Amino acid sequence: MNVPENLFYTKEHEWARIEGDTAVFGLSDYAQGQLSDIVYLDMPQVGKAVKQFEVYGAVEAVMAASDIYAPFSGEVIGVNDAVTGDPGLVNRDPYGEGWLVKVRITDPNEKANLMTAADYSAYIATLEH
């Protein structure tokens, strides 16, 4: 399983990559693997305010549906139109072309509430036993 070191993670299996005052959000490799073939994504509009650990979207797969939670609070400043047109991108490249939204972070200190790659890998290991 792929858990890039440069990202932060939630217990709901979202990731965030910090780029200055912006964060890019996506679903982890573990999440896309558990969901299987993703067929639909419900994404927020640009301008929507999101709050850390609250629902901002939804994902539907062949076997399950799930809410998507925000790793940081902020304002949505970009939505990846490629994944809404081809949700399978999340399965094929969850940390690259399969990113979901870009958010302008309102409180960078929220990073303290997220897991590092090592923390997340350890967390996943507890779920698999």
C-alpha positions in Angstrom: 0.0 0.0 0.0 1.2 3.4 -0.9 1.4 6.0 1.9 3.5 9.0 0.7 5.6 10.7 3.4 4.9 14.3 2.3 1.1 14.1 3.1 -1.1 14.3 6.1 -4.0 11.9 6.7 -7.3 11.5 8.5 -8.8 8.5 10.2 -11.5 8.6 7.4 -8.7 7.9 4.9 -8.4 11.3 3.2 -5.0 13.0 2.6 -3.9 16.6 2.3 -0.8 18.0 0.7 0.1 21.5 1.9 1.2 24.0 -0.7 1.8 27.3 1.0 -1.6 28.5 2.3 -3.4 25.9 0.2 -4.1 22.2 0.7 -4.9 19.6 -2.0 -7.3 16.9 -0.7 -7.8 13.4 -2.0 -8.6 9.8 -1.0 -5.9 7.5 0.2 -4.7 4.4 -1.6 -6.2 2.4 1.3 -9.6 4.1 0.8 -9.8 3.6 -2.9 -8.8 -0.1 -2.4 -11.5 -0.6 0.1 -14.1 1.1 -2.1 -13.1 -0.8 -5.2 -14.2 0.7 -8.5 -15.2 4.3 -8.0 -18.1 5.3 -10.3 -19.3 8.7 -9.0 -18.0 11.7 -7.0 -20.1 14.4 -5.6 -17.8 17.4 -5.2 -18.4 20.8 -3.7 -18.6 24.1 -5.7 -15.7 26.5 -5.7 -16.3 29.0 -3.0 -17.8 26.5 -0.5 -16.6 26.7 3.0 -15.4 23.4 4.5 -14.6 22.5 8.1 -12.0 20.1 9.4 -13.4 16.6 9.8 -16.8 17.5 8.4 -18.4 16.1 5.2 -17.7 18.1 2.0 -18.5 15.5 -0.7 -19.3 11.9 -1.4 -17.9 9.0 -3.3 -19.9 6.1 -4.8 -18.3 2.8 -5.8 -19.6 -0.4 -7.2 -19.7 -2.0 -3.7 -20.2 1.0 -1.4 -20.8 4.7 -0.9 -19.1 7.0 1.6 -18.9 10.6 2.7 -15.7 12.5 2.1 -14.3 14.5 5.1 -12.1 17.7 4.9 -8.6 17.3 6.4 -8.5 21.2 6.9 -11.0 24.0 7.3 -11.1 26.6 4.5 -12.6 27.7 1.2 -12.7 25.4 -1.9 -10.7 27.2 -4.6 -10.5 24.4 -7.1 -12.2 21.2 -8.0 -10.6 18.5 -10.1 -13.0 18.2 -13.1 -11.0 15.3 -14.5 -12.2 13.0 -11.6 -15.8 14.1 -11.9 -15.6 13.1 -15.6 -13.5 9.9 -14.9 -13.9 8.9 -11.2 -11.7 5.9 -11.9 -8.7 8.3 -11.8 -9.0 8.0 -8.0 -8.5 4.3 -8.2 -5.6 4.5 -10.7 -3.7 7.5 -9.2 -5.1 8.5 -5.8 -2.1 10.8 -5.0 -1.6 12.4 -8.4 -4.2 12.8 -11.1 -6.9 11.6 -8.8 -6.8 14.5 -6.4 -10.2 16.0 -5.5 -10.2 19.6 -4.4 -7.9 22.5 -3.5 -8.7 24.5 -0.4 -7.3 27.8 0.9 -6.5 26.9 4.6 -8.0 29.1 7.3 -6.1 27.6 10.2 -2.7 26.0 9.5 -2.6 24.8 13.1 -5.2 22.2 12.3 -2.3 20.2 10.9 -1.7 19.0 14.5 -5.0 17.1 14.3 -3.8 15.0 11.3 -1.7 11.9 11.1 1.8 11.7 9.5 2.5 8.9 7.0 4.0 6.8 9.8 1.0 7.4 12.1 -1.4 6.5 9.2 0.5 3.4 8.3 0.3 2.2 11.9 -3.4 3.1 12.0 -4.2 1.1 8.8 -2.3 -1.9 10.3 -4.7 -1.9 13.3 -7.7 -2.0 10.9 -6.3 -5.1 9.1 -6.1 -7.3 12.2 
